[in-house]
């Protein structure tokens, strides 16, 4: 109770995927296996880049950072989801909810900044091959990566603070598995069109500016590749860029469905499925996309596997 005698929400209930207890246990096992595979796949890429000196180039440094980000990203949602499957109450405290909101969106924004940086790296490597080693050295690469992380984590503190200042006097049930702005704004006791509009504009700017940068980079890459006289050179360039374009398509396609207008009337079931896809499924399949189409990465992963097997046999 506050001073005016109106009850205020101190915790939320995350419905997640409401179903029978038996189905919840099955979902727990499925998501646990998915979580472990995600950590193993992305962790293997990070280790491969760190241990293989041949991969100490900007392209693979960016890939290792992207894989590390995916590990952090899934840790903002999957552990709490697994706990929710086993919980009877399915509650999350007010502060924990908004901390999850902050880290979930900050990690997602970092990904939207890293993907254009990876596209820019490919543009320099293919369109400016003679200047590429001078322009994109490892020091500049790491500075740009750090800039992506810092900028992303500075994007959402103000919107999240404004949402925390809204009155939440009940109900407190969020029909989602993560603290998301749409369901949270819907629970506010008073309408907040200004905050909703500001969140929508911020998300739209981040998504469209970075997406247009990626599309512009790959348009220039495509023009340069089509001028390559040899078919082998074209295949190598397309193979290098194809993996990144696949990841971009998966990530941005689902993002645009959700966050251009966070309370645009998407049914709760669709919101959960789309959020699950870009926050859990894409981090799981990204290591497969990058490793299966890259000979150097496959060789490095094979080397790690062989070293691990030899050490275990001893």
Secondary structure in CASP SS format (residue, H / E / C, confidence):
PFRMAT SS
TARGET T0000
AUTHOR 0000-0000-0000
METHOD secondary structure of the structure
MODEL  1
X C 1.00
X C 1.00
X C 1.00
X C 1.00
X C 1.00
X C 1.00
X C 1.00
X C 1.00
X C 1.00
X C 1.00
X E 1.00
X E 1.00
X E 1.00
X E 1.00
X C 1.00
X C 1.00
X C 1.00
X C 1.00
X C 1.00
X C 1.00
X H 1.00
X H 1.00
X H 1.00
X H 1.00
X H 1.00
X H 1.00
X H 1.00
X H 1.00
X H 1.00
X H 1.00
X H 1.00
X H 1.00
X H 1.00
X H 1.00
X H 1.00
X H 1.00
X H 1.00
X H 1.00
X H 1.00
X H 1.00
X H 1.00
X H 1.00
X H 1.00
X H 1.00
X H 1.00
X H 1.00
X H 1.00
X H 1.00
X H 1.00
X H 1.00
X H 1.00
X C 1.00
X H 1.00
X H 1.00
X H 1.00
X C 1.00
X C 1.00
X H 1.00
X H 1.00
X H 1.00
X H 1.00
X H 1.00
X H 1.00
X H 1.00
X H 1.00
X H 1.00
X H 1.00
X H 1.00
X H 1.00
X H 1.00
X H 1.00
X H 1.00
X H 1.00
X H 1.00
X C 1.00
X C 1.00
X C 1.00
X H 1.00
X H 1.00
X H 1.00
X H 1.00
X H 1.00
X H 1.00
X H 1.00
X H 1.00
X H 1.00
X C 1.00
X C 1.00
X C 1.00
X C 1.00
X E 1.00
X E 1.00
X E 1.00
X H 1.00
X H 1.00
X H 1.00
X H 1.00
X H 1.00
X H 1.00
X H 1.00
X H 1.00
X H 1.00
X H 1.00
X H 1.00
X H 1.00
X H 1.00
X H 1.00
X H 1.00
X H 1.00
X H 1.00
X H 1.00
X H 1.00
X H 1.00
X H 1.00
X H 1.00
X H 1.00
X H 1.00
X H 1.00
X H 1.00
X H 1.00
X H 1.00
X H 1.00
X H 1.00
X H 1.00
X H 1.00
X H 1.00
X H 1.00
X C 1.00
X H 1.00
X H 1.00
X H 1.00
X H 1.00
X H 1.00
X H 1.00
X H 1.00
X C 1.00
X C 1.00
X H 1.00
X H 1.00
X H 1.00
X H 1.00
X H 1.00
X H 1.00
X H 1.00
X H 1.00
X H 1.00
X H 1.00
X H 1.00
X H 1.00
X H 1.00
X H 1.00
X H 1.00
X H 1.00
X C 1.00
X C 1.00
X C 1.00
X H 1.00
X H 1.00
X H 1.00
X H 1.00
X H 1.00
X H 1.00
X H 1.00
X H 1.00
X C 1.00
X C 1.00
X C 1.00
X C 1.00
X C 1.00
X C 1.00
X C 1.00
X C 1.00
X E 1.00
X E 1.00
X C 1.00
X C 1.00
X C 1.00
X C 1.00
X C 1.00
X C 1.00
X H 1.00
X H 1.00
X H 1.00
X H 1.00
X H 1.00
X H 1.00
X H 1.00
X C 1.00
X C 1.00
X C 1.00
X C 1.00
X C 1.00
X H 1.00
X H 1.00
X H 1.00
X H 1.00
X H 1.00
X H 1.00
X H 1.00
X H 1.00
X H 1.00
X H 1.00
X H 1.00
X H 1.00
X H 1.00
X H 1.00
X H 1.00
X H 1.00
X H 1.00
X H 1.00
X H 1.00
X H 1.00
X H 1.00
X H 1.00
X H 1.00
X H 1.00
X H 1.00
X H 1.00
X H 1.00
X H 1.00
X H 1.00
X H 1.00
X H 1.00
X H 1.00
X H 1.00
X H 1.00
X C 1.00
X C 1.00
X C 1.00
X C 1.00
X H 1.00
X H 1.00
X H 1.00
X H 1.00
X H 1.00
X H 1.00
X H 1.00
X H 1.00
X H 1.00
X H 1.00
X H 1.00
X H 1.00
X H 1.00
X H 1.00
X H 1.00
X H 1.00
X H 1.00
X H 1.00
X H 1.00
X H 1.00
X H 1.00
X H 1.00
X H 1.00
X H 1.00
X H 1.00
X H 1.00
X H 1.00
X H 1.00
X H 1.00
X C 1.00
X C 1.00
X C 1.00
X C 1.00
X C 1.00
X C 1.00
X C 1.00
X C 1.00
X H 1.00
X H 1.00
X H 1.00
X H 1.00
X H 1.00
X H 1.00
X H 1.00
X H 1.00
X H 1.00
X H 1.00
X H 1.00
X H 1.00
X H 1.00
X H 1.00
X H 1.00
X H 1.00
X H 1.00
X H 1.00
X H 1.00
X H 1.00
X H 1.00
X H 1.00
X H 1.00
X H 1.00
X H 1.00
X C 1.00
X C 1.00
X H 1.00
X H 1.00
X H 1.00
X H 1.00
X H 1.00
X H 1.00
X H 1.00
X H 1.00
X H 1.00
X H 1.00
X H 1.00
X H 1.00
X H 1.00
X H 1.00
X H 1.00
X H 1.00
X H 1.00
X H 1.00
X H 1.00
X C 1.00
END
